[in-house]
Amino acid sequence: RDLRTFIASMKKWWSSIQPVDRARDTHGLFKHDLEDIDWSRLRRAGRNGMYLVVVGLMWWREGLENDEGLDAWFVMVEDVTWVLVRLVAT
C-alpha cells in the first residue's frame, strides 16, 4: 500500500471509532470544545485500543519523506492528543 492510501484509511478509521456525540466543524475537523462525551468506544486496552492509533501515527510520520503532508499529520496528532487528555481526565 502506498502512504496516501494508508493515510486515507487511518483518517476513515479514526472517524469511525469516534463517539457519536463528537461533532465536526465546517472544515470537517472534529470539534474540541465538547465536554459531555461518552468515551467508552475509545476506552479499549491493548493492541486494538489507542495504542494502535499511536502506532498508526508513527507509521504515518515515518512514511513522510519530507515536510509535505506534515500539516495533516499534525492535525491528526493534535486531535488524538485532545482525545487522550479527555480519556485520562474522565
OpenMM code with the backbone's topology and positions (N, CA, C; nanometers):
from openmm import Vec3, app, unit

residues = "ARG ASP LEU ARG THR PHE ILE ALA SER MET LYS LYS TRP TRP SER SER ILE GLN PRO VAL ASP ARG ALA ARG ASP THR HIS GLY LEU PHE LYS HIS ASP LEU GLU ASP ILE ASP TRP SER ARG LEU ARG ARG ALA GLY ARG ASN GLY MET TYR LEU VAL VAL VAL GLY LEU MET TRP TRP ARG GLU GLY LEU GLU ASN ASP GLU GLY LEU ASP ALA TRP PHE VAL MET VAL GLU ASP VAL THR TRP VAL LEU VAL ARG LEU VAL ALA THR".split()
positions = [
    Vec3(0.0846, -0.1200, 0.0000),
    Vec3(0.0000, 0.0000, 0.0000),
    Vec3(0.0876, 0.1243, 0.0000),
    Vec3(0.0390, 0.2253, -0.0643),
    Vec3(0.1147, 0.3491, -0.0619),
    Vec3(0.0706, 0.4351, 0.0562),
    Vec3(0.1482, 0.5369, 0.0838),
    Vec3(0.1236, 0.6208, 0.2009),
    Vec3(-0.0106, 0.6927, 0.1926),
    Vec3(-0.0463, 0.7410, 0.0763),
    Vec3(-0.1754, 0.8118, 0.0621),
    Vec3(-0.2925, 0.7218, 0.0989),
    Vec3(-0.2873, 0.5989, 0.0563),
    Vec3(-0.3929, 0.5032, 0.0893),
    Vec3(-0.3961, 0.4774, 0.2391),
    Vec3(-0.2783, 0.4611, 0.2986),
    Vec3(-0.2708, 0.4393, 0.4429),
    Vec3(-0.3295, 0.5575, 0.5194),
    Vec3(-0.2936, 0.6796, 0.4805),
    Vec3(-0.3430, 0.7998, 0.5486),
    Vec3(-0.4946, 0.8092, 0.5360),
    Vec3(-0.5460, 0.7876, 0.4175),
    Vec3(-0.6911, 0.7925, 0.3968),
    Vec3(-0.7614, 0.6870, 0.4820),
    Vec3(-0.7043, 0.5680, 0.4870),
    Vec3(-0.7629, 0.4604, 0.5680),
    Vec3(-0.7580, 0.4940, 0.7160),
    Vec3(-0.6483, 0.5519, 0.7601),
    Vec3(-0.6355, 0.5863, 0.9014),
    Vec3(-0.7353, 0.6946, 0.9403),
    Vec3(-0.7500, 0.7959, 0.8559),
    Vec3(-0.8471, 0.9023, 0.8844),
    Vec3(-0.9893, 0.8460, 0.8892),
    Vec3(-1.0208, 0.7592, 0.7969),
    Vec3(-1.1540, 0.6981, 0.7938),
    Vec3(-1.1771, 0.6138, 0.9190),
    Vec3(-1.0781, 0.5343, 0.9570),
    Vec3(-1.0892, 0.4512, 1.0765),
    Vec3(-1.1036, 0.5366, 1.2012),
    Vec3(-1.0205, 0.6418, 1.2135),
    Vec3(-1.0277, 0.7321, 1.3289),
    Vec3(-1.1677, 0.7919, 1.3394),
    Vec3(-1.2237, 0.8328, 1.2296),
    Vec3(-1.3597, 0.8880, 1.2293),
    Vec3(-1.4612, 0.7826, 1.2721),
    Vec3(-1.4415, 0.6598, 1.2280),
    Vec3(-1.5394, 0.5551, 1.2574),
    Vec3(-1.5420, 0.5136, 1.4039),
    Vec3(-1.4337, 0.5352, 1.4772),
    Vec3(-1.4305, 0.4944, 1.6176),
    Vec3(-1.4633, 0.6093, 1.7132),
    Vec3(-1.4953, 0.7253, 1.6587),
    Vec3(-1.5289, 0.8391, 1.7438),
    Vec3(-1.6667, 0.8223, 1.8063),
    Vec3(-1.6852, 0.8801, 1.9266),
    Vec3(-1.8189, 0.8781, 1.9870),
    Vec3(-1.9198, 0.9482, 1.8963),
    Vec3(-2.0427, 0.9004, 1.8975),
    Vec3(-2.1451, 0.9583, 1.8105),
    Vec3(-2.1733, 1.1039, 1.8456),
    Vec3(-2.1447, 1.1444, 1.9685),
    Vec3(-2.1680, 1.2826, 2.0119),
    Vec3(-2.0636, 1.3805, 1.9601),
    Vec3(-1.9581, 1.3306, 1.9031),
    Vec3(-1.8489, 1.4177, 1.8609),
    Vec3(-1.8807, 1.4826, 1.7264),
    Vec3(-1.8985, 1.6134, 1.7277),
    Vec3(-1.9376, 1.6875, 1.6071),
    Vec3(-1.8140, 1.7358, 1.5311),
    Vec3(-1.8366, 1.7703, 1.4072),
    Vec3(-1.7306, 1.8263, 1.3223),
    Vec3(-1.7584, 1.9736, 1.2954),
    Vec3(-1.6525, 2.0469, 1.2658),
    Vec3(-1.6692, 2.1871, 1.2292),
    Vec3(-1.6950, 2.1986, 1.0793),
    Vec3(-1.6997, 2.3203, 1.0292),
    Vec3(-1.7315, 2.3421, 0.8876),
    Vec3(-1.6217, 2.2926, 0.7935),
    Vec3(-1.5024, 2.2656, 0.8471),
    Vec3(-1.3917, 2.2145, 0.7656),
    Vec3(-1.3802, 2.0623, 0.7731),
    Vec3(-1.4735, 2.0001, 0.8462),
    Vec3(-1.4720, 1.8555, 0.8585),
    Vec3(-1.3851, 1.8027, 0.9704),
    Vec3(-1.3267, 1.8925, 1.0481),
    Vec3(-1.2426, 1.8520, 1.1602),
    Vec3(-1.3289, 1.8353, 1.2844),
    Vec3(-1.2870, 1.7441, 1.3713),
    Vec3(-1.3619, 1.7240, 1.4940),
    Vec3(-1.3466, 1.8441, 1.5850),
    Vec3(-1.4567, 1.8826, 1.6494),
    Vec3(-1.4541, 1.9954, 1.7425),
    Vec3(-1.3870, 1.9535, 1.8723),
    Vec3(-1.3212, 2.0511, 1.9348),
    Vec3(-1.2508, 2.0269, 2.0595),
    Vec3(-1.3161, 2.0992, 2.1766),
    Vec3(-1.4371, 2.1437, 2.1630),
    Vec3(-1.4991, 2.2207, 2.2702),
    Vec3(-1.6142, 2.1462, 2.3369),
    Vec3(-1.6181, 2.0179, 2.3208),
    Vec3(-1.7267, 1.9380, 2.3760),
    Vec3(-1.6807, 1.8704, 2.5041),
    Vec3(-1.7623, 1.8752, 2.6065),
    Vec3(-1.7229, 1.8179, 2.7350),
    Vec3(-1.7993, 1.6911, 2.7707),
    Vec3(-1.9280, 1.6844, 2.7445),
    Vec3(-2.0100, 1.5709, 2.7877),
    Vec3(-2.0172, 1.4632, 2.6806),
    Vec3(-1.9070, 1.3940, 2.6633),
    Vec3(-1.8989, 1.2904, 2.5605),
    Vec3(-1.8749, 1.1559, 2.6279),
    Vec3(-1.9419, 1.0547, 2.5781),
    Vec3(-1.9210, 0.9183, 2.6263),
    Vec3(-1.8027, 0.8590, 2.5499),
    Vec3(-1.6904, 0.8451, 2.6175),
    Vec3(-1.5666, 0.7997, 2.5547),
    Vec3(-1.5505, 0.6478, 2.5564),
    Vec3(-1.6521, 0.5736, 2.5936),
    Vec3(-1.6378, 0.4292, 2.6101),
    Vec3(-1.5934, 0.3572, 2.4820),
    Vec3(-1.6309, 0.4106, 2.3657),
    Vec3(-1.5880, 0.3467, 2.2398),
    Vec3(-1.4368, 0.3463, 2.2241),
    Vec3(-1.3710, 0.4466, 2.2820),
    Vec3(-1.2257, 0.4579, 2.2687),
    Vec3(-1.1515, 0.4054, 2.3908),
    Vec3(-1.2226, 0.3648, 2.4906),
    Vec3(-1.1615, 0.3183, 2.6150),
    Vec3(-1.1361, 0.1676, 2.6060),
    Vec3(-1.0423, 0.1326, 2.5198),
    Vec3(-1.0084, -0.0083, 2.4999),
    Vec3(-0.8600, -0.0272, 2.5277),
    Vec3(-0.8302, -0.1277, 2.6053),
    Vec3(-0.6903, -0.1566, 2.6357),
    Vec3(-0.6309, -0.2484, 2.5289),
    Vec3(-0.5010, -0.2551, 2.5277),
    Vec3(-0.4331, -0.3493, 2.4396),
    Vec3(-0.4114, -0.2988, 2.2997),
    Vec3(-0.3783, -0.3929, 2.2146),
    Vec3(-0.3369, -0.3570, 2.0785),
    Vec3(-0.4490, -0.3056, 1.9906),
    Vec3(-0.5742, -0.3217, 2.0291),
    Vec3(-0.6854, -0.2701, 1.9492),
    Vec3(-0.7388, -0.1383, 2.0024),
    Vec3(-0.6700, -0.0797, 2.0979),
    Vec3(-0.7141, 0.0462, 2.1572),
    Vec3(-0.6354, 0.1640, 2.1028),
    Vec3(-0.6173, 0.2619, 2.1895),
    Vec3(-0.5469, 0.3833, 2.1495),
    Vec3(-0.4009, 0.3561, 2.1135),
    Vec3(-0.3483, 0.2467, 2.1632),
    Vec3(-0.2121, 0.2078, 2.1259),
    Vec3(-0.1993, 0.1975, 1.9737),
    Vec3(-0.2970, 0.1361, 1.9105),
    Vec3(-0.2942, 0.1190, 1.7654),
    Vec3(-0.3016, 0.2541, 1.6935),
    Vec3(-0.3749, 0.3479, 1.7499),
    Vec3(-0.3825, 0.4827, 1.6919),
    Vec3(-0.2441, 0.5477, 1.6948),
    Vec3(-0.1763, 0.5368, 1.8086),
    Vec3(-0.0430, 0.5963, 1.8221),
    Vec3(0.0562, 0.5282, 1.7273),
    Vec3(0.0485, 0.3973, 1.7147),
    Vec3(0.1353, 0.3256, 1.6208),
    Vec3(0.1073, 0.3730, 1.4774),
    Vec3(-0.0204, 0.3891, 1.4439),
    Vec3(-0.0554, 0.4386, 1.3110),
    Vec3(0.0015, 0.5765, 1.2843),
    Vec3(-0.0023, 0.6632, 1.3847),
    Vec3(0.0575, 0.7968, 1.3695),
    Vec3(0.2082, 0.7871, 1.3474),
    Vec3(0.2708, 0.6947, 1.4162),
    Vec3(0.4142, 0.6751, 1.3983),
    Vec3(0.4440, 0.6290, 1.2549),
    Vec3(0.3688, 0.5306, 1.2060),
    Vec3(0.3908, 0.4829, 1.0682),
    Vec3(0.3672, 0.5937, 0.9670),
    Vec3(0.2619, 0.6729, 0.9906),
    Vec3(0.2307, 0.7842, 0.9012),
    Vec3(0.3494, 0.8793, 0.8954),
    Vec3(0.4017, 0.9185, 1.0123),
    Vec3(0.5130, 1.0139, 1.0177),
    Vec3(0.6374, 0.9554, 0.9530),
    Vec3(0.6650, 0.8295, 0.9797),
    Vec3(0.7830, 0.7665, 0.9207),
    Vec3(0.7718, 0.7548, 0.7691),
    Vec3(0.6486, 0.7483, 0.7187),
    Vec3(0.6278, 0.7378, 0.5750),
    Vec3(0.6466, 0.8682, 0.4993),
    Vec3(0.6443, 0.9803, 0.5716),
    Vec3(0.6637, 1.1105, 0.5070),
    Vec3(0.8123, 1.1285, 0.4759),
    Vec3(0.8427, 1.1489, 0.3497),
    Vec3(0.9821, 1.1622, 0.3098),
    Vec3(1.0343, 1.3037, 0.3274),
    Vec3(0.9446, 1.3991, 0.3349),
    Vec3(0.9835, 1.5381, 0.3578),
    Vec3(0.8696, 1.6048, 0.4355),
    Vec3(0.8674, 1.7344, 0.4387),
    Vec3(0.7647, 1.8047, 0.5156),
    Vec3(0.6290, 1.8100, 0.4456),
    Vec3(0.6222, 1.7623, 0.3213),
    Vec3(0.4949, 1.7601, 0.2505),
    Vec3(0.4013, 1.6609, 0.3199),
    Vec3(0.2862, 1.7083, 0.3584),
    Vec3(0.1903, 1.6244, 0.4290),
    Vec3(0.2029, 1.6302, 0.5801),
    Vec3(0.3024, 1.7046, 0.6278),
    Vec3(0.3245, 1.7132, 0.7716),
    Vec3(0.2126, 1.7889, 0.8423),
    Vec3(0.1542, 1.8885, 0.7758),
    Vec3(0.0440, 1.9648, 0.8366),
    Vec3(-0.0743, 1.8741, 0.8705),
    Vec3(-0.1106, 1.7853, 0.7798),
    Vec3(-0.2217, 1.6935, 0.8046),
    Vec3(-0.1887, 1.5991, 0.9190),
    Vec3(-0.0627, 1.5560, 0.9269),
    Vec3(-0.0197, 1.4696, 1.0366),
    Vec3(-0.0337, 1.5422, 1.1700),
    Vec3(0.0092, 1.6696, 1.1747),
    Vec3(-0.0019, 1.7470, 1.2980),
    Vec3(-0.1476, 1.7677, 1.3393),
    Vec3(-0.2369, 1.7855, 1.2428),
    Vec3(-0.3792, 1.7986, 1.2743),
    Vec3(-0.4295, 1.6717, 1.3425),
    Vec3(-0.3901, 1.5574, 1.2891),
    Vec3(-0.4318, 1.4307, 1.3477),
    Vec3(-0.3697, 1.4113, 1.4861),
    Vec3(-0.2431, 1.4442, 1.5009),
    Vec3(-0.1758, 1.4325, 1.6308),
    Vec3(-0.2456, 1.5209, 1.7334),
    Vec3(-0.2806, 1.6414, 1.6947),
    Vec3(-0.3497, 1.7327, 1.7857),
    Vec3(-0.4838, 1.6741, 1.8305),
    Vec3(-0.5581, 1.6156, 1.7381),
    Vec3(-0.6875, 1.5591, 1.7730),
    Vec3(-0.6714, 1.4365, 1.8627),
    Vec3(-0.5785, 1.3497, 1.8301),
    Vec3(-0.5544, 1.2305, 1.9121),
    Vec3(-0.5098, 1.2727, 2.0520),
    Vec3(-0.4231, 1.3719, 2.0605),
    Vec3(-0.3781, 1.4224, 2.1908),
    Vec3(-0.4954, 1.4756, 2.2712),
    Vec3(-0.5823, 1.5523, 2.2072),
    Vec3(-0.7007, 1.6070, 2.2748),
    Vec3(-0.7866, 1.4936, 2.3306),
    Vec3(-0.8062, 1.3900, 2.2510),
    Vec3(-0.8866, 1.2754, 2.2954),
    Vec3(-0.8182, 1.2044, 2.4122),
    Vec3(-0.6879, 1.1824, 2.4034),
    Vec3(-0.6164, 1.1144, 2.5116),
    Vec3(-0.6261, 1.1918, 2.6428),
    Vec3(-0.6172, 1.3222, 2.6364),
    Vec3(-0.6318, 1.4047, 2.7569),
    Vec3(-0.7710, 1.3854, 2.8163),
    Vec3(-0.8729, 1.3815, 2.7312),
    Vec3(-1.0107, 1.3600, 2.7798),
    Vec3(-1.0274, 1.2213, 2.8396),
    Vec3(-0.9665, 1.1219, 2.7759),
    Vec3(-0.9757, 0.9852, 2.8283),
    Vec3(-0.9124, 0.9727, 2.9659),
    Vec3(-0.7994, 1.0367, 2.9846),
    Vec3(-0.7315, 1.0319, 3.1135),
    Vec3(-0.8098, 1.1085, 3.2196),
    Vec3(-0.8720, 1.2185, 3.1802),
    Vec3(-0.9433, 1.3043, 3.2753),
    Vec3(-1.0778, 1.2461, 3.3206),
    Vec3(-1.1329, 1.1530, 3.2437),
    Vec3(-1.2660, 1.1018, 3.2790),
    Vec3(-1.2601, 0.9580, 3.3276),
] * unit.nanometer
topology = app.Topology()
chain = topology.addChain("A")
for resn in residues:
    res = topology.addResidue(resn, chain)
    for name in ("N", "CA", "C"):
        topology.addAtom(name, app.Element.getBySymbol(name[0]), res)
